[in-house]
């Protein structure tokens, strides 16, 4: 499996069978094999996660088989034309093309997070599921946020049992200041994972280096997302 970082929360995973494209917002796609199917996952309606133009881009590249997996909060008015659409909601299971099984979690912001099982491994894309604690919010809000986030990650642990996630794409947002690592730390505590690709860092990749300085015990797991250009798992 090859992982390519595109921009913000956008990633492309390539297997022998197909491509999985997550939360495309902008960025240049690598050369694609037009004979391979592509499954396009969009976790929610926010414009930094769902850009309908990706389907025109894929059509222009000559991709012959495109399936869109869109969170329920994305309006049908913005669906791509002449594309197979699977509409998904949280806490549900779906059988998708290319022997792909999808299970969803509820985001703490909007939409869903994706847990994907395919022939070559397990992928997890958080979308905007994160422990969104903010210094400017009330203590009650932040407690509720942390509780909601941890509930979903505990559900994820139950779904996985003792399985490892091969690649996880997780928010690491420097706007959270002192609380920037709270979500990813709980994930690493609860979930067995081989590689984590931080995302959603708003063109401030220095937050990855900061995390590794403060938590060096995770150096073998945390990837420098900016260097993730067709990295092989």
QUINORPE-V365040 format. One record per residue. PSI is psi in degrees with one decimal (* if undefined). D_CENTER is the distance of its C-alpha to the mean C-alpha in whole Angstrom. Layout:
psi: {PSI;PSI}
d_center: {D_CENTER;D_CENTER}
This chain:
psi: {137.5;137.2;129.0;125.3;134.8;-63.1;141.1;-98.7;16.4;127.9;152.0;124.8;128.3;127.7;179.3;-27.0;-36.9;-177.7;147.5;119.7;126.6;131.8;51.7;129.3;-51.8;175.1;158.5;127.8;146.0;169.5;135.0;146.2;109.6;-12.4;-12.8;139.0;155.8;132.7;121.6;114.5;131.0;115.5;-25.7;178.2;-13.8;139.2;-15.7;8.2;-25.4;116.0;106.3;-24.0;-16.1;-31.3;-34.4;-38.2;-46.3;-38.3;-41.8;-27.2;-5.3;18.4;126.0;-26.2;105.9;127.9;129.2;126.5;104.1;133.1;150.5;-26.3;-6.9;124.9;135.2;-23.0;-22.2;11.5;148.8;144.6;147.0;40.4;136.2;123.3;130.4;116.1;127.7;150.8;175.0;159.1;45.1;163.9;139.1;140.3;119.3;170.4;163.4;39.5;40.4;130.6;126.8;133.3;143.9;150.7;164.8;128.3;152.3;2.0;-76.2;147.8;-138.5;167.5;154.5;128.9;119.5;129.1;128.7;-179.4;-28.7;5.6;-165.8;131.5;145.3;123.8;120.3;-17.9;-126.6;24.8;108.8;165.4;84.7;69.4;133.0;140.9;-30.4;-4.7;166.0;158.9;-37.0;-44.0;-47.6;-35.8;-42.8;-39.8;-49.5;-41.1;-43.3;-43.2;-48.5;-33.4;-45.0;-40.1;-34.9;-37.3;-40.1;-43.0;-40.6;-38.1;-37.4;-28.1;-113.3;9.8;150.6;140.5;127.0;-39.1;127.2;136.1;112.1;140.8;139.7;87.7;112.8;-15.1;-18.4;-3.0;-119.7;-21.5;15.6;-28.9;-0.8;-43.7;-47.6;-32.4;-40.7;-39.3;-48.2;-29.1;-35.1;-30.0;133.1;121.7;141.1;-43.8;138.2;129.5;104.4;149.0;178.9;36.7;14.0;50.5;28.3;70.0;-10.9;-19.1;-26.0;-45.5;-38.6;-45.8;-44.6;-31.4;-40.4;-25.0;66.0;-16.0;-13.4;15.4;-29.5;-12.1;-44.9;125.4;149.1;100.7;-36.3;-23.8;1.8;74.8;97.3;42.9;135.9;134.0;*}
d_center: {16;15;12;12;11;12;12;10;7;8;8;10;11;15;17;20;20;17;14;11;9;6;7;10;12;15;16;18;17;18;21;20;22;23;25;21;19;16;13;11;9;9;8;11;14;14;15;12;10;12;15;17;19;16;18;21;20;19;23;25;23;25;22;24;22;19;17;15;13;13;13;16;17;16;20;22;24;21;20;21;24;25;22;21;19;17;17;15;15;14;16;17;17;17;18;17;19;19;19;16;15;13;13;11;12;13;11;14;14;13;12;10;7;7;9;10;14;15;19;17;15;12;8;6;2;4;5;8;9;11;15;16;19;21;25;26;26;28;28;28;25;23;24;23;19;19;21;18;15;17;18;15;14;17;17;14;17;19;17;17;20;21;18;16;12;13;10;7;5;6;8;12;14;18;19;19;22;23;20;17;17;17;14;13;17;17;14;15;19;18;15;16;14;15;13;11;9;10;8;10;13;15;17;18;17;20;18;17;20;21;19;21;24;24;22;23;23;20;20;20;16;15;14;16;13;15;17;14;16;17;16;18;16}
